[in-house]
Amino acid sequence: MPRGFWLLFLTVWLTACSVRPVPRQVTLTPDGFGRLEVHTGGAWSVTSPGWLAAAPASGSGGGVVYLEGDGRRLPDRPAIEGTLTVSAGGLYPVRVRWPLLKLTLRLEAGAPAAPPAARPLARPRPPRPRGKLVKLAGGRWVRLPAGAPTPAGALREEADGYVWPLGFPADPFFPYQWHLRQTGARWAFLKDYVRPVVVAVIDTGVRYDHPDLAGVLLDGTQGAYDFTENDPDPTDTGGHGTVGSHGTHVAGIVAARADGVGVVGEAWPAPVRVLPLRVIDASGYGRFSDVADAIRYAAGLPVTRGSQTLENPSPAQVINLSLGSTQFSQALCDAVADAVRAGAAVVAAAGNLPPAPGAYFYPAACPGAIAVAATDQGVGRPPRPAWYTAQNDRVAVAAPGGDLAEDADADGHPDGVLSTTWNYRDGRPSYGLYVGTSQAAPQVAAALALLLSSGEAATPAGAWNRLRTGLTDLGPPGRDPAYGFGFLNLTGALGIAPLPGRYRVTVEGRTGRSYRIRPGDPLATYLPAGAYRVTVCRDDGQNGLCDPGEPAVERTLALPGPGALTLPTP
């Protein structure tokens, strides 16, 4: 053939080989959908950023890849951009842009501004003094009934008045315990607690030598027991890697002391004691049989082990189970049922089960158990289900479990639950950030204990009913697999009413936003297309959420649509 023909063929072939098989940029629609056309004769695969799903992710020959943006954790900006990479005989980056829709929110002007959140807290009027103090000669003070005659020669007389707590705990790590703010537990000191309550922690055992748990833990003479060793010393001996200090961490979440050292537990203002029951040994595992025995024993039921019958001298009103298995166990479920019939509330971690939506974790999924799912810190938005948390129709309530993959808040507080731990290498007390449904469950257990101790509920079942009716509904309206009946809200359950807070607007839908808002000042946010629920409330609990009982107004809207919304002041 002529030489010119071969030159033309070579030029065409080289040009074809150098053609880019994919475009350089793809723009998604506002609702997050797009398509990527692949032009190649060979095999190809797609790697996309975490907020973008691509299907199919691989193929051979030309084809279309359908793109869908995930709106659950989008930053608040006019557009989201990222790089998708196509591997097709080479690496070809594709810039993906997702333009979001602007929504301007405004709270009606002219409404009186809410008082600053830092004002001193209101306290019910103290009771009238029922006695008097008299200073006798020599300087000694004695207390006498109000109507009693004053002794001759008395130097001074005054009413025997009352004092009350003036504020939050002074423990240095209290500011890092964001879960106490988010659930309203930091306001628990505004309530009076008189009834002693026992919370059983069925776990790895605890460190009795941790100073932040001094006076909180019941010992072997009071019912504490090690079901792995069959003795009354449930001390956590460590030796099981990441599970070390697990029981100590859980016990601290419930009731670490407010002593100016370390952290505080959720039930710190109340006479709540922890009953440690060890069922997980140094290997990091525990037998179903030991857990079942511990559940019954915790509830005050006699348990026979070999030739020995155990009876608990300190039956627990609340039982916490930050443990479990994906394997169904009728023995565990029977034990839960027996404990509930005996009058105890059984609180259990819903499980760390990614990515298995609908999967069950036992004993949390047993009938009668209160299954607790975990949420993250929710910086700049309502708390979302943590990436690891189980989501199923047995979940009853959600509480902070943390997610260290998320960013810290504006004050640098990491997204983990801080509590008591033990440094086994150096043999000394320590503190650590753990995440999991194991950390969410004891917060619910402590909340039930506070309701019982305050007298807001007479029985554990009544405490759960009271707590459940005051939960903050997040996610889809009503019960759902992620939040159950709602998010833990202690201010409502305890009937605590702090001073009026600042106004807050919350946007929930394909993504979530949460902001403080001032009457008359416009506030702009950027959202993907979709349906949204917008709520403005007076955030009296100062937890960034619109809790039940707080003055609130709710509206629904769809984007695209009107780009502005004016809300009345609650």
C-alpha positions in Angstrom: 0.0 0.0 0.0 1.1 3.6 -0.5 3.3 5.1 2.3 0.7 7.8 2.8 -1.9 5.3 3.7 0.2 3.9 6.5 1.0 7.3 7.8 -2.7 8.2 7.9 -3.5 4.9 9.7 -0.8 5.4 12.3 -2.0 9.0 13.0 -5.6 7.8 13.4 -4.5 4.9 15.7 -2.3 7.1 17.9 -5.1 9.7 18.2 -7.6 7.0 19.2 -5.3 5.6 21.8 -4.7 9.0 23.3 -8.4 9.9 23.6 -9.4 10.3 27.3 -12.0 7.6 28.1 -13.9 9.8 30.6 -14.8 13.5 30.9 -12.7 15.8 33.1 -15.7 17.0 35.1 -19.2 15.9 36.0 -21.8 18.1 37.7 -24.5 16.5 39.7 -28.1 17.8 39.8 -29.1 19.6 43.0 -30.7 16.4 44.3 -27.3 14.6 43.9 -27.7 12.5 40.7 -25.4 12.3 37.7 -23.9 10.0 35.1 -20.4 9.3 33.9 -19.9 7.9 30.4 -16.9 5.6 30.0 -15.5 5.1 26.5 -12.9 2.3 26.5 -12.5 -1.1 24.9 -11.0 -2.7 28.0 -11.7 -3.3 31.7 -12.3 -0.3 33.9 -13.1 0.5 37.6 -14.2 3.5 39.5 -13.0 4.8 42.9 -15.1 7.6 44.4 -15.0 9.9 47.5 -16.9 8.8 50.6 -19.9 11.1 49.9 -20.4 9.7 46.4 -21.8 6.3 45.3 -20.9 5.0 41.9 -22.7 2.0 40.2 -21.5 -0.1 38.6 -18.1 0.4 40.2 -16.4 -1.7 37.4 -17.0 -3.1 34.0 -15.6 -3.9 30.6 -16.0 -1.9 27.4 -18.0 1.4 27.2 -20.8 2.0 29.6 -22.5 4.5 31.9 -21.7 4.8 35.6 -24.6 6.3 37.7 -23.6 8.7 40.5 -25.5 9.5 43.6 -24.4 11.9 46.4 -24.9 11.0 50.0 -26.3 14.0 51.8 -26.1 12.7 55.4 -22.9 14.5 56.5 -22.5 17.3 53.9 -20.6 20.5 55.0 -22.6 23.7 54.8 -21.2 25.3 51.6 -22.6 26.3 48.2 -21.1 23.3 46.4 -19.4 20.0 47.3 -16.5 19.0 45.2 -14.3 15.9 45.0 -12.3 13.7 42.7 -13.5 10.4 41.3 -10.8 8.2 39.7 -11.3 5.9 36.7 -8.8 3.2 36.2 -8.8 2.2 32.5 -5.2 1.4 31.3 -4.2 4.4 33.3 -5.6 6.6 36.1 -8.0 9.3 35.0 -9.2 11.8 37.6 -12.7 13.3 37.2 -13.7 16.3 39.1 -17.3 15.9 40.5 -19.2 19.0 41.6 -22.5 19.0 43.5 -24.2 22.4 43.6 -26.4 22.9 46.6 -29.5 25.1 47.0 -29.4 28.2 49.2 -32.1 28.6 51.9 -32.4 31.8 53.9 -34.1 31.4 57.3 -35.3 34.3 59.4 -36.9 34.5 62.9 -39.6 37.2 63.1 -38.1 40.5 64.3 -39.4 42.3 67.3 -39.5 39.3 69.6 -37.8 39.9 73.0 -34.3 38.3 72.9 -33.9 35.3 75.2 -31.8 36.0 78.3 -28.1 35.0 78.2 -27.6 31.3 78.8 -24.9 32.1 81.4 -27.3 33.7 83.9 -27.5 32.0 87.3 -30.0 29.1 87.4 -33.4 29.3 89.0 -33.9 27.1 92.1 -37.1 26.3 93.8 -37.7 28.3 97.0 -36.1 26.3 99.9 -38.3 25.0 102.6 -39.0 27.1 105.7 -36.6 26.4 108.6 -38.0 24.0 111.1 -35.4 24.6 113.8 -33.0 27.2 115.2 -29.4 27.3 116.0 -28.3 28.7 119.4 -24.7 29.7 120.3 -24.1 28.9 124.0 -21.5 30.3 126.3 -18.1 28.8 125.3 -18.9 29.1 121.6 -20.7 25.8 121.0 -23.7 25.9 118.6 -26.7 23.6 119.3 -29.8 22.9 117.2 -33.2 23.3 118.9 -36.8 22.9 117.6 -38.2 26.2 116.3 -40.6 26.6 119.2 -38.2 25.6 122.0 -37.2 28.2 124.6 -33.8 29.7 124.2 -31.4 28.7 127.1 -30.4 31.4 129.5 -27.1 33.0 128.7 -27.2 32.1 125.0 -25.0 34.4 123.0 -26.8 34.2 119.7 -29.8 32.7 117.9 -30.6 32.2 114.2 -32.8 30.1 112.0 -31.4 26.7 110.9 -31.7 27.5 107.2 -30.8 25.5 104.0 -28.0 25.5 101.4 -28.1 24.1 97.9 -25.7 23.3 95.1 -24.5 26.4 93.2 -23.4 25.0 89.9 -21.7 22.3 87.8 -19.0 19.9 89.0 -15.5 21.3 89.3 -13.9 18.1 88.0 -11.3 19.2 85.4 -12.5 16.9 82.6 -16.1 17.8 83.0 -15.9 20.3 80.1 -14.9 17.4 77.8 -17.9 15.3 78.7 -20.1 16.6 75.9 -22.5 13.8 76.4 -23.6 15.3 79.7 -24.6 18.5 77.9 -26.2 16.8 74.9 -28.5 14.7 77.1 -29.3 17.4 79.6 -27.6 15.4 82.4 -25.5 18.4 83.4 -28.7 20.0 84.8 -29.4 17.0 87.1 -28.1 18.8 90.2 -31.2 21.0 90.1 -33.2 18.1 91.4 -33.3 16.6 94.9 -32.4 12.9 95.3 -33.2 10.9 98.4 -33.8 7.3 97.4 -30.7 5.0 97.2 -30.5 3.1 93.9 -28.3 0.2 92.8 -27.1 -0.1 89.2 -25.6 -3.5 88.3 -22.8 -3.3 85.8 -22.4 -6.8 84.2 -19.1 -6.5 82.4 -15.3 -7.1 82.8 -15.2 -6.2 86.4 -14.0 -2.8 87.8 -10.9 -1.3 89.4 -11.8 -0.7 93.0 -8.6 1.3 93.4 -9.7 4.0 91.0 -10.1 7.2 93.1 -12.9 8.6 91.0 -15.0 5.5 91.9 -14.2 5.5 95.7 -17.4 5.1 97.7 -19.4 4.3 94.6 -18.8 0.6 94.2 -20.4 -2.1 96.2 -17.9 -4.8 97.3 -18.0 -8.5 97.8 -19.7 -8.2 101.2 -22.5 -6.2 99.6 -23.1 -8.5 96.6 -20.4 -7.9 94.1 -19.3 -11.1 92.4 -16.9 -12.6 89.8 -18.8 -15.2 87.8 -15.7 -16.1 85.8 -13.8 -17.1 89.0 -16.7 -17.9 91.3 -15.5 -15.6 94.0 -16.7 -12.2 95.5 -13.9 -10.1 94.0 -14.9 -8.8 90.6 -11.7 -6.7 90.1 -10.8 -6.2 86.4 -7.4 -7.8 86.0 -6.9 -6.5 82.4 -5.1 -8.8 80.0 -7.6 -8.5 77.2 -6.3 -5.7 75.0 -8.8 -3.2 73.9 -11.4 -4.6 76.3 -9.3 -3.7 79.3 -10.9 -1.2 81.6 -14.3 -1.7 79.8 -16.2 -2.3 83.0 -14.4 0.5 84.8 -15.2 2.9 82.0 -18.9 1.9 82.1 -19.1 2.3 85.9 -17.6 5.8 85.6 -20.2 6.8 83.0 -22.9 5.8 85.5 -21.6 7.2 88.8 -18.0 8.7 88.9 -17.8 11.0 91.8 -18.0 14.8 91.6 -14.9 15.3 93.7 -12.9 17.9 91.9 -10.8 15.1 90.2 -11.1 13.6 86.7 -14.7 13.1 85.4 -18.2 12.9 86.8 -20.8 10.2 86.1 -24.3 11.0 84.9 -25.8 10.1 88.3 -23.3 12.0 90.3 -25.8 14.1 92.3 -27.8 11.0 93.6 -27.1 8.2 96.1 -26.5 5.7 93.2 -24.2 2.8 93.8 -22.7 0.4 91.3 -22.8 -3.3 91.8 -20.0 -4.9 89.7 -20.6 -8.3 88.4 -17.7 -9.8 86.3 -18.7 -12.1 83.4 -15.9 -11.3 80.9 -12.5 -12.9 81.7 -9.0 -12.0 80.6 -9.6 -13.5 77.2 -12.1 -10.8 76.5 -15.1 -13.2 76.3 -17.8 -14.4 78.6 -20.1 -17.4 78.5 -23.9 -17.1 78.0 -24.4 -19.2 81.1 -22.4 -16.7 83.3 -24.2 -13.7 81.9 -27.6 -15.3 82.4 -26.7 -16.2 86.0 -25.4 -12.6 86.6 -28.7 -11.1 85.2 -30.8 -13.1 87.6 -28.5 -12.6 90.5 -28.4 -8.8 89.9 -32.2 -8.7 90.0 -32.2 -10.4 93.4 -33.1 -13.9 92.2 -31.3 -16.9 93.8 -28.8 -18.6 91.4 -27.4 -22.1 91.8 -23.9 -22.7 90.6 -22.7 -26.2 91.3 -23.5 -27.0 94.9 -23.6 -23.3 95.8 -26.7 -21.1 95.8 -25.9 -17.3 95.5 -28.3 -14.6 96.8 -27.6 -11.0 96.2 -27.9 -8.8 99.4 -28.1 -5.7 97.2 -30.6 -6.3 94.4 -30.3 -3.8 91.5 -33.2 -1.7 90.3 -31.3 -1.2 87.0 -29.1 -3.7 85.2 -26.6 -2.5 82.6 -25.3 -4.9 79.9 -22.7 -3.2 77.7 -22.0 -6.6 76.0 -23.6 -9.1 73.8 -23.4 -11.4 70.8 -24.8 -11.7 67.3 -25.8 -15.3 68.2 -29.3 -15.7 69.5 -29.5 -17.2 73.0 -32.8 -18.3 74.5 -31.0 -18.7 77.8 -30.1 -15.0 77.8 -33.6 -13.9 76.8 -35.1 -16.1 79.5 -32.8 -14.4 82.1 -33.8 -11.0 80.9 -37.5 -11.9 81.2 -36.9 -13.2 84.7 -35.2 -10.0 85.8 -37.9 -7.8 84.3 -40.6 -9.9 86.1 -38.6 -9.5 89.3 -39.0 -5.7 88.9 -35.6 -4.7 87.4 -35.0 -2.5 84.3 -32.6 -4.3 81.9 -30.6 -1.8 79.7 -28.4 -3.3 77.0 -26.1 -2.0 74.2 -27.9 -2.4 70.9 -24.6 -3.6 69.3 -21.8 -2.5 67.1 -22.7 -4.1 63.8 -21.7 -2.3 60.6 -22.8 -2.6 58.0 -25.7 -4.9 58.8 -29.0 -2.9 59.0 -31.7 -4.9 60.7 -29.3 -7.4 62.4 -29.9 -8.2 66.0 -27.5 -8.2 69.0 -28.3 -10.2 72.1 -29.3 -9.7 74.9 -30.3 -6.2 73.6 -32.8 -7.7 71.1 -34.4 -9.9 73.8 -38.0 -9.0 74.7 -38.1 -6.8 77.7 -34.6 -5.4 77.3 -34.2 -1.6 76.6 -31.9 -1.6 73.6 -29.7 1.5 73.3 -28.2 2.7 70.0 -25.4 5.2 69.7 -25.1 8.7 68.2 -22.2 11.0 67.4 -21.5 14.4 68.8 -23.4 16.2 66.0 -21.2 19.3 65.5 -23.2 21.9 63.8 -26.2 19.6 63.2 -28.4 17.2 65.2 -26.6 14.0 66.4 -26.6 11.3 63.8 -26.4 7.5 64.2 -22.8 6.5 64.8 -21.3 4.6 61.8 -21.0 1.4 63.9 -24.4 1.3 65.7 -26.9 -1.4 65.2 -30.2 -0.2 63.6 -33.2 -2.5 63.9 -36.8 -2.6 65.2 -35.7 -3.6 68.7 -33.8 -0.3 69.3 -35.7 1.6 72.1 -33.6 4.7 72.6 -30.5 6.5 71.4 -27.8 8.1 73.5 -24.3 9.5 72.8 -21.7 6.8 71.9 -19.2 9.0 70.1 -17.5 8.6 66.8 -13.7 9.4 66.7 -13.8 9.5 62.9 -15.8 12.8 63.3 -14.3 16.2 63.9 -14.0 17.7 67.4 -16.4 20.5 68.3 -15.5 24.2 68.2 -13.9 24.0 71.6 -11.8 21.0 70.7 -13.8 18.4 72.5 -13.2 15.0 70.8 -16.1 12.9 69.6 -15.7 10.1 72.2 -17.1 9.4 75.6 -14.6 10.2 78.4 -14.6 8.1 81.5 -12.6 6.2 84.1 -10.0 3.7 82.9 -6.9 1.9 84.3 -3.4 2.0 83.0 -2.3 -1.7 83.4 1.2 -1.0 82.2 2.0 1.5 84.9 -0.5 0.2 87.4 -2.3 3.5 88.0 -5.7 5.1 87.4 -6.3 6.9 84.1 -9.1 8.3 81.9 -9.9 7.4 78.3 -12.1 8.1 75.3 -14.1 5.1 74.2 -16.8 4.9 71.6 -19.6 2.4 71.1 -23.1 1.4 72.1 -21.4 0.2 75.3 -20.9 3.8 76.2 -24.5 4.8 75.3 -26.2 2.1 77.4 -24.9 3.2 80.8 -26.2 6.7 80.2 -29.7 5.4 79.9 -29.1 3.2 83.0 -28.0 6.2 84.9 -31.0 8.2 83.7 -33.4 5.5 85.1 -31.5 5.6 88.4 -31.9 9.4 88.6 -35.7 9.1 88.0 -36.0 6.5 90.7 -33.8 8.4 93.2 -35.7 11.6 92.7 -39.1 10.1 93.2 -40.2 11.0 89.7 -40.8 7.2 89.3 -41.7 4.6 91.9 -40.6 1.5 89.9 -38.0 0.7 87.2 -40.9 0.1 84.7 -42.4 3.5 85.7 -38.9 5.1 85.2 -38.7 3.8 81.7 -42.2 4.9 80.8 -41.4 8.4 82.2 -38.1 8.5 80.3 -39.6 7.2 77.0 -42.4 9.8 76.9 -39.9 12.7 77.1 -37.4 11.5 74.5 -36.4 14.0 71.8 -37.6 12.7 68.4 -34.8 12.7 65.9 -34.8 11.3 62.4 -38.2 10.3 60.8 -41.2 11.2 63.0 -42.1 8.4 65.5 -40.1 5.3 66.3 -37.4 4.3 63.9 -34.5 1.8 63.7 -31.8 4.3 64.4 -33.2 6.3 67.4 -35.9 4.0 68.7 -38.5 6.2 70.5 -36.0 9.1 70.5 -32.8 10.6 71.9 -32.1 10.7 75.6 -33.5 13.8 77.2 -33.1 14.1 81.0 -34.3 17.6 81.6 -37.8 16.7 80.4 -37.8 13.3 82.2 -36.8 14.9 85.5 -39.0 17.9 85.1 -36.1 20.3 85.3 -36.7 23.8 83.8 -33.5 25.8 83.4 -33.8 29.5 82.6 -34.9 30.3 79.0 -32.2 29.8 76.5 -31.3 31.2 73.1 -33.3 30.4 70.0 -32.1 27.6 67.8 -33.2 26.5 64.3 -32.8 22.9 63.3 -33.1 21.6 59.7 -33.7 17.8 59.2 -34.0 15.9 56.0 -31.4 14.6 53.5 -28.8 16.4 55.7 -29.0 18.1 59.0 -28.2 21.6 60.2 -28.4 23.3 63.6 -27.8 26.9 64.4 -28.4 29.6 67.0 -30.6 32.3 65.5 -31.4 35.8 66.6 -34.8 37.4 65.8 -34.6 39.6 62.7 -31.2 38.3 61.6 -31.2 36.2 58.3 -29.3 33.0 58.3 -28.3 31.2 55.1 -27.7 27.5 54.7 -27.0 25.2 51.7 -28.9 22.0 51.2 -29.4 19.3 48.5 -32.8 19.1 46.9 -35.4 17.3 49.0 -38.0 17.5 51.7 -37.1 19.1 55.0 -38.5 19.7 58.5 -37.5 23.1 60.0 -38.0 23.6 63.7 -37.2 26.8 65.7 -37.2 26.5 69.5 -36.0 28.2 72.6 -33.2 25.9 73.6 -33.7 26.0 77.3 -31.7 22.8 77.8 -28.7 24.4 76.0 -27.9 21.1 74.3 -28.4 22.2 70.7 -31.6 20.3 70.3 -35.3 21.1 70.3 -36.5 18.9 73.2 -40.1 18.2 74.2 -41.5 20.9 76.4 -39.4 23.7 74.9 -41.4 26.4 73.1 -41.1 25.5 69.4 -42.6 26.1 65.9 -42.3 23.6 63.1 -42.6 24.0 59.3 -42.0 21.7 56.3 -40.6 22.7 52.9 -39.3 21.2 49.7 -36.3 22.3 47.7 -36.2 23.4 45.0 -38.9 25.8 46.0 -39.0 29.2 47.8 -35.5 30.0 48.9 -36.5 31.9 52.0 -38.5 31.0 55.1 -39.7 33.3 57.9 -40.6 31.6 61.1 -42.6 33.0 64.0 -40.9 33.3 67.4 -42.0 30.5 69.7 
